[in-house]
């Protein structure tokens, strides 16, 4: 055999063999014992390392589940599916996680909220806040330099043209990075079934709010009154709402004089009265919208579909159950009677 | 064989022959890992260690097996095997280092994360091994140069990371945000380091 060829084989083969043997030995000698369950759970987790669970990353969370008995439902990006898989691995019963999404409690866009000075510094909310609370005249307003956008690992936040961050509800995993980052504490994680929310965080008195922002909450308390629910109360000039409850905020949004509530529903259903109506007129008495329900007592009443805001207050008062929900998106009208 | 010689060697490999800024090797981890100071330091330490050990290991393999003048297999010229042999050694070394660190210091292992295996394909490591041979360095010279080059790599990475962390808050024109401004900065830093090439250490 050609000596160069044979020496090549010997040298490279020898080097490979020696290194291979050394690595094989090392892998035994330096083997780290990992609980196989930890590894399995870590594989199940999405691997985003977002820290939304409160641990340093997916690996740390997997370890905490097995060794420290952490909850299996803490992974926000993984959601229900991952929580269930982990619960199965641990032999637990199936657990339910509620999908949540980040909501910005401020609507003070550039054209709606005033500035108190011109800021030409570092484009970062946390830096801007250091200078007299930031350039926004409203102490509670969104500064719009996008610190929340930079910390979002899932691309769920973008800075809108109006100077307010926009949440992509499908991409948001409720990891809470924006909630922690925002120096004004404007973000909140709410159940993603929340369609109407209060887009203001100002605790200022009515006049002070009016002076600086056209959509700020003036603390008039109309929403609290019309909602007539324990889940909403006025605290320090701002309605405090329990979004987890089944509170109906349609009326609050409709009545709000400053339009501080935002409704994210594309289209609300409206009510319609059918021929079963005997004309008691109870619906007209309870309807909060002027001229929406019209009719003569004894004759079938009519609902103006353009005026109806879909609050559904008339549904339970009709003794003949003649009112139906029309054009609903995911609403089952008849259920609201029960 | 005095201390001064090694001192000059280290200074030269950090400043005058900086692998990233003056030889343009290892640009990929340089741009990729220099976004945060923490990870830049971690990567720098790992590369420094691998460079030093790889320089020594490749020198031994080259001198005793490949080089026709000094090898122990009858003067057969196997220098053409240099690249493949070096890559095998570096890859095995990185694997080994990873295992050892994982066993001995889980904290450091977690801190380095994915950067450890990435070093396998870092051309600066192969570069320092090849240059040691080309410039006919002795074993000790190679070891010292490997270490010094690693420190130089770390320095470049840390400087860049410090700049890029500040860059986050700067108002950069939209088309330049991200990698483009990093490249511009890297080239300006490289120009600055070119000034060291006038330095003479004798």
Interface residues (C-beta under 8 A of the other chain):
Chain A: X3 X4 X7 X8 X10 X11 X12 X15 X16 X19 X20 X22 X23 X26 X27 X30 X31 X32 X59 X122 X123 X124 X127 X150
Chain B: X61 X65 X66 X73 X74 X76 X77 X78 X81 X84 X85 X88 X89 X92 X95 X96 X99 X100 X102 X103 X104 X106 X110 X168 X169 X170 X171
